[in-house]
Structure formats: C-alpha cells, structure tokens
Amino acid sequence: MLEKHYRRPELEELTGLSCSSIYRLMDEGHFPRPVKIGRSAVAWPESAIAKWFKERQPA
C-alpha cells in the first residue's frame, strides 16, 4: 500500500505552522525535508511527519 503524503497547505493545517516556519525549521534541521512526487511537486511522507510529532512530545 502506498504511503500518504502531505502537500504544503495540508501540512500547514496539520502542524499549525506557517510556510516560512516550516522552511526555517527545515533549514535548521528540525523538520523533515519533503520528497519529490512529480516534476516540480514535493510532499512530506506521513511517516516522517508522525515521527516529527512523536519527537516533539515530552518524555
């Protein structure tokens, strides 16, 4: 079965982060990088976003 991928608008809604915050966190190494899903389209794998959420939870 294929993994779900989130496009940027979906990701903003899911995380509550703005576009600029997402890209700033990526530049700082604190947010997963997207994968190419087409010639000029990118998306974030659901597993990478789930891992990011899990890592943000207090121990």
N, C-alpha and C positions, 0 to 999 in steps of 0.2 A: 504494500500500500504506500502511496506517495505521502510524504510529509507535508503538512500545511505550511505555507509561507505567508508572512505578513508584509504587505506593501506599506510604505511610509505613513500614509494617512491612518491606516488601521493601527499601526504601531504607536502613533501619537495618541490615539484614543485609548489604546490598551494600557500604555505606560503613564499617561498624563504628562509626558514630556513634549516640549516643542521641537520642531525640526532642528533648530540651531542647537538645542540642548543635546539631542541625540548625536549630532555630528561632533559636538565638542567632547562629549563623553567617549565617542569612538576615538577621536584624536588623542585623548588622554589614556586610552587603553582600558576604559571602564565600561564599555558597552560593545556587544558583538558586532562584527562587520557583516554587511549584507553579502549575499551571493548573487551572481548573475542568473537571471531567469529568462533572459532574452537578449536581443542585440543591444538594447540600451536600457533594459529594465533590471532592477535589483529588488530583492526582498530578503527578509530575515527569516530563517528557519524557526519554526515553533519551538524546537528543542533548545536552540540557542537562547531564545527569549525566556523559556521556562527556567533554564539554568541561571540566567542573569537574575531573575526574580528570586530564585532559591538562595543565591549567594548574598542577596541584599537583606534577607531575613536575619534577625538577631539569633545568635546561637542559644 
